[in-house]
Amino acid sequence: MPATSVQAPARPAPLPGGAGPGTGDPEHSPRRRALRRRRLIALLFMLPALLLLGALVAYPILFTVGRSLFDASGTRFVGVENYAEMFRDPATLKAIRNTTIWVVVAPLLLTGLGLILAVLTEKIRWATAFKLVLFMPMAISFLAAGIIFRVVYEQDPERGVLNAVAVGVHDAFEEGASYPTARPKDSTVLAKGKDGSYTTKDKASPGNTVNLGLVGVPPKDLPKDAEPARDASAATPGGAELRGVAWVDFTLGGGGKPGQVDPKESGLPRLAVEAVDADGKVVAETTTASDGSYRFDKLAAGDYSVRLPARNFAEPYGGVEWLGPALITPAIIGAYLWIWTGFALVLIGAGLSAMPRDVIEAARIDGANEWQIFRRITVPLLAPVLVVVFVTQVINVMKVFDLVFVIAPGPVQQDANVLALQMWLVSFGGGNNQGLGSALGVLLLLLVVPAMIFNIRRFRRSQS
Amino acid sequence: MTALPTTASSKTGRPRPMAWLLRQLSRSLVQLGLVIVGLLWLTPAFGLFIGSLRPDEDNAATGWWNALTNPGSLSLDGYSALLDNSGIVDAFWNTVLISVPTTVTVVVVAALAGYAFAWLEFPGRDWIFLIVVGMLVVPIQVGLLPVAKMFGAVGLFGTIPGVVLFHVAYGLPFAVFLLRNYFAEIPREMLEAARMDGGSEWRIFLRLVLPLGRPAIASLAIFQFLWVWNDMLVSLIFADSQSQPLTVALQSEMRQFGSNIGVLAPGAFLSLIVPVAIFFAFQRHFVQGVMAGSVK
């Protein structure tokens, strides 16, 4: 049936003689009845929503406020004791501290990142595709995002992509390979120093060859470019040259002779080697080539010992402990940024495209550069949108729960604790202190009251 | 790129080659930078996806990127194992049984109330609506304990209807807010005309307001569905092991086996495939819904 039906339903005719209760005026009775009928209809439309909101939102707020004034079991009235306890209990204090970090850091970073990306996105042609890519994580649950980032932050550089990159970058800048398990084959040739270095016992002079045999180097520690050391070990040194090879004095499958560079034995590449004079001073240093060879040329005549400094034997760089106690909160904030940056980008982008173009064009004609335009025009005009993004994020971040719960491994959960998580831990996750749990719920509610007022004000302004 | 020099010269007449070159250079730098940012954004999810296709031994030994040079090692075994895992499959259906009724109920209840707030007059209407606006940001944490108690008393605790009811209640303030604001934009004359013609409020609601409100209802439905589909906290408390959704099942799997990527990676993908499909199918409504929901 079309909405604009012409058929008018029969209205009840006005009954003279007081049909409406309590009305002496017959003129008013039907109108009042119609009014009452309209109110009844309105009430019926609202009823399901009001019942649900009243029973499951409004009443629980009051209940929680009341419950927060009683002890853990709910039998004894303790006044504000739970609120005092909140600031004494170290775990809750930690949660308050971390939530503060979240509120201070995350919304600011997110708004800034969104602003920069939105301004840059304006300049490219595939802006929509870019926004789509950054917005996609918004569709993913915090749980899935948490699992994704558990893998990203994995400590073992062989498995965690972030640490694989960290180690790659570190090794690109830090020269030299590392052989943590290497040791001399023959301790009469190389003696161990206190700092973990190895020094030749016999002195050598320019014109000599000093070969350094090491063992205990598993094949996986040997760089791929390592070459056999035999040819280099046989080269004759020049007059002012002290040279030799550092090699693995061990033939895989057996057959090698100790102390001798056998044909299959590999050189040790990128090993640091120092020439030390009689006073114990380092006069020259070099690194071995891929066949393990090293040479000091232009050495003054004299006696030297050859030293392999301790850093050759240090444990390799293992990357950053992202999920350790120190970095866990920044790491989780990183995952949060991955999810929400697209939101800031799209919202600020919409604000940008609604901005008056002629103002910017005029500034450009007047000779303003891009930075001045950004600083003096774009940001001030965007301020309302930036505020909305920021406020939204502050509210969001106060309630963050799932991400922390999923990403922080058990042992560091306390270090990553936030208010919403602590509320769960205290009331459901084993703490079983519903008094303190309620107080934490009330604290969360109080924290969002400014946002509540902000929303109400914004709404009232939009209505007037 | 190739079209740019001609447009530049036609606009400014005689472009200074230096300035033009500089502008092109900075533009390419921006493009390059954003390509890198985009790739950076895709990497984490892509990594988990590749991980979900690798055998357990491989995942335990090396990172997912090693599979890129050896694509032959990838298989769907992880997914078929997941589908044989009755706990996970049940949890998936629980997720559906929670999300769909919640979304439908929220939309229906909020549409009714939204219409009343927008167009029906009754005393205290605006004040009640302001309270609803205030409820937008109420953290669900204040409701957890009392509602758990209430549900415990009436036997709803640990059941799917209980989870649905909680979600509906805490989804309502935003839903009512969104729909009331959208319905309020309907031109007054249209409604007056329909009332003059003697349409009852119920008929006006069904035949006029709901069809006109379709865009807002679509955005709301998508937003609400996603919110519930992705929820973990509410179900962690209100669902038991029989009624738990996928998110809760996966996280308890995670607690028990540590980062056992063999189950977690395909499981996480199973849980995110539905929202991501919705995202790509209804991009515009999705973005609008999330944006509108940002007041929450």
HADDOCK unambig.tbl for C-alpha pairs under 7 A between the chains (distance, minus, plus):
assign (segid A and resid 3 and name CA) (segid B and resid 194 and name CA) 6.73 0.50 0.50
assign (segid A and resid 3 and name CA) (segid B and resid 204 and name CA) 6.67 0.50 0.50
assign (segid A and resid 3 and name CA) (segid B and resid 207 and name CA) 5.47 0.50 0.50
assign (segid A and resid 3 and name CA) (segid B and resid 208 and name CA) 6.34 0.50 0.50
assign (segid A and resid 4 and name CA) (segid B and resid 194 and name CA) 5.46 0.50 0.50
assign (segid A and resid 4 and name CA) (segid B and resid 197 and name CA) 6.22 0.50 0.50
assign (segid A and resid 5 and name CA) (segid B and resid 197 and name CA) 5.93 0.50 0.50
assign (segid A and resid 5 and name CA) (segid B and resid 199 and name CA) 6.95 0.50 0.50
assign (segid A and resid 6 and name CA) (segid B and resid 197 and name CA) 5.21 0.50 0.50
assign (segid A and resid 7 and name CA) (segid B and resid 197 and name CA) 6.81 0.50 0.50
assign (segid A and resid 7 and name CA) (segid B and resid 198 and name CA) 6.97 0.50 0.50
assign (segid A and resid 8 and name CA) (segid B and resid 197 and name CA) 6.07 0.50 0.50
assign (segid A and resid 8 and name CA) (segid B and resid 198 and name CA) 4.82 0.50 0.50
assign (segid A and resid 9 and name CA) (segid B and resid 198 and name CA) 6.33 0.50 0.50
assign (segid A and resid 39 and name CA) (segid B and resid 121 and name CA) 6.97 0.50 0.50
assign (segid A and resid 39 and name CA) (segid B and resid 122 and name CA) 5.57 0.50 0.50
assign (segid A and resid 42 and name CA) (segid B and resid 116 and name CA) 5.67 0.50 0.50
assign (segid A and resid 42 and name CA) (segid B and resid 120 and name CA) 5.81 0.50 0.50
assign (segid A and resid 42 and name CA) (segid B and resid 122 and name CA) 6.93 0.50 0.50
assign (segid A and resid 45 and name CA) (segid B and resid 112 and name CA) 5.12 0.50 0.50
assign (segid A and resid 45 and name CA) (segid B and resid 113 and name CA) 5.57 0.50 0.50
assign (segid A and resid 45 and name CA) (segid B and resid 116 and name CA) 6.04 0.50 0.50
assign (segid A and resid 46 and name CA) (segid B and resid 112 and name CA) 6.47 0.50 0.50
assign (segid A and resid 46 and name CA) (segid B and resid 113 and name CA) 4.55 0.50 0.50
assign (segid A and resid 46 and name CA) (segid B and resid 116 and name CA) 6.37 0.50 0.50
assign (segid A and resid 48 and name CA) (segid B and resid 109 and name CA) 6.19 0.50 0.50
assign (segid A and resid 49 and name CA) (segid B and resid 109 and name CA) 5.83 0.50 0.50
assign (segid A and resid 49 and name CA) (segid B and resid 110 and name CA) 6.67 0.50 0.50
assign (segid A and resid 49 and name CA) (segid B and resid 113 and name CA) 6.32 0.50 0.50
assign (segid A and resid 52 and name CA) (segid B and resid 169 and name CA) 5.53 0.50 0.50
assign (segid A and resid 53 and name CA) (segid B and resid 169 and name CA) 5.72 0.50 0.50
assign (segid A and resid 56 and name CA) (segid B and resid 147 and name CA) 6.44 0.50 0.50
assign (segid A and resid 56 and name CA) (segid B and resid 169 and name CA) 6.16 0.50 0.50
assign (segid A and resid 57 and name CA) (segid B and resid 143 and name CA) 6.35 0.50 0.50
assign (segid A and resid 57 and name CA) (segid B and resid 169 and name CA) 6.84 0.50 0.50
assign (segid A and resid 60 and name CA) (segid B and resid 142 and name CA) 6.85 0.50 0.50
assign (segid A and resid 60 and name CA) (segid B and resid 143 and name CA) 5.25 0.50 0.50
assign (segid A and resid 60 and name CA) (segid B and resid 146 and name CA) 5.42 0.50 0.50
assign (segid A and resid 60 and name CA) (segid B and resid 147 and name CA) 6.69 0.50 0.50
assign (segid A and resid 61 and name CA) (segid B and resid 142 and name CA) 5.88 0.50 0.50
assign (segid A and resid 61 and name CA) (segid B and resid 143 and name CA) 6.43 0.50 0.50
assign (segid A and resid 63 and name CA) (segid B and resid 146 and name CA) 6.60 0.50 0.50
assign (segid A and resid 64 and name CA) (segid B and resid 142 and name CA) 6.23 0.50 0.50
assign (segid A and resid 64 and name CA) (segid B and resid 146 and name CA) 6.74 0.50 0.50
assign (segid A and resid 120 and name CA) (segid B and resid 30 and name CA) 6.74 0.50 0.50
assign (segid A and resid 124 and name CA) (segid B and resid 31 and name CA) 6.44 0.50 0.50
assign (segid A and resid 130 and name CA) (segid B and resid 38 and name CA) 6.49 0.50 0.50
assign (segid A and resid 133 and name CA) (segid B and resid 38 and name CA) 6.55 0.50 0.50
assign (segid A and resid 134 and name CA) (segid B and resid 38 and name CA) 6.96 0.50 0.50
assign (segid A and resid 134 and name CA) (segid B and resid 41 and name CA) 6.49 0.50 0.50
assign (segid A and resid 139 and name CA) (segid B and resid 275 and name CA) 5.40 0.50 0.50
assign (segid A and resid 139 and name CA) (segid B and resid 276 and name CA) 5.67 0.50 0.50
assign (segid A and resid 139 and name CA) (segid B and resid 279 and name CA) 6.58 0.50 0.50
assign (segid A and resid 140 and name CA) (segid B and resid 272 and name CA) 5.48 0.50 0.50
assign (segid A and resid 140 and name CA) (segid B and resid 275 and name CA) 6.61 0.50 0.50
assign (segid A and resid 141 and name CA) (segid B and resid 230 and name CA) 4.44 0.50 0.50
assign (segid A and resid 141 and name CA) (segid B and resid 272 and name CA) 6.89 0.50 0.50
assign (segid A and resid 143 and name CA) (segid B and resid 247 and name CA) 6.35 0.50 0.50
assign (segid A and resid 144 and name CA) (segid B and resid 268 and name CA) 5.01 0.50 0.50
assign (segid A and resid 144 and name CA) (segid B and resid 272 and name CA) 6.95 0.50 0.50
assign (segid A and resid 148 and name CA) (segid B and resid 44 and name CA) 6.13 0.50 0.50
assign (segid A and resid 148 and name CA) (segid B and resid 45 and name CA) 6.19 0.50 0.50
assign (segid A and resid 148 and name CA) (segid B and resid 48 and name CA) 5.82 0.50 0.50
assign (segid A and resid 149 and name CA) (segid B and resid 44 and name CA) 6.96 0.50 0.50
assign (segid A and resid 152 and name CA) (segid B and resid 44 and name CA) 6.45 0.50 0.50
assign (segid A and resid 158 and name CA) (segid B and resid 62 and name CA) 5.20 0.50 0.50
assign (segid A and resid 158 and name CA) (segid B and resid 63 and name CA) 5.69 0.50 0.50
assign (segid A and resid 159 and name CA) (segid B and resid 62 and name CA) 4.87 0.50 0.50
assign (segid A and resid 159 and name CA) (segid B and resid 63 and name CA) 3.69 0.50 0.50
assign (segid A and resid 160 and name CA) (segid B and resid 63 and name CA) 6.19 0.50 0.50
assign (segid A and resid 161 and name CA) (segid B and resid 63 and name CA) 6.88 0.50 0.50
assign (segid A and resid 392 and name CA) (segid B and resid 294 and name CA) 6.18 0.50 0.50
assign (segid A and resid 392 and name CA) (segid B and resid 295 and name CA) 6.24 0.50 0.50
assign (segid A and resid 399 and name CA) (segid B and resid 139 and name CA) 6.93 0.50 0.50
assign (segid A and resid 402 and name CA) (segid B and resid 232 and name CA) 6.86 0.50 0.50
assign (segid A and resid 402 and name CA) (segid B and resid 233 and name CA) 6.90 0.50 0.50
assign (segid A and resid 438 and name CA) (segid B and resid 142 and name CA) 7.00 0.50 0.50
assign (segid A and resid 441 and name CA) (segid B and resid 141 and name CA) 5.42 0.50 0.50
assign (segid A and resid 441 and name CA) (segid B and resid 142 and name CA) 4.70 0.50 0.50
assign (segid A and resid 442 and name CA) (segid B and resid 142 and name CA) 6.43 0.50 0.50
assign (segid A and resid 444 and name CA) (segid B and resid 139 and name CA) 6.89 0.50 0.50
assign (segid A and resid 445 and name CA) (segid B and resid 138 and name CA) 6.30 0.50 0.50
assign (segid A and resid 445 and name CA) (segid B and resid 139 and name CA) 6.26 0.50 0.50
assign (segid A and resid 448 and name CA) (segid B and resid 137 and name CA) 6.74 0.50 0.50
assign (segid A and resid 452 and name CA) (segid B and resid 134 and name CA) 5.18 0.50 0.50
assign (segid A and resid 452 and name CA) (segid B and resid 137 and name CA) 6.26 0.50 0.50
assign (segid A and resid 455 and name CA) (segid B and resid 133 and name CA) 6.99 0.50 0.50
assign (segid A and resid 456 and name CA) (segid B and resid 130 and name CA) 6.61 0.50 0.50
assign (segid A and resid 456 and name CA) (segid B and resid 133 and name CA) 6.17 0.50 0.50
assign (segid A and resid 456 and name CA) (segid B and resid 134 and name CA) 6.31 0.50 0.50
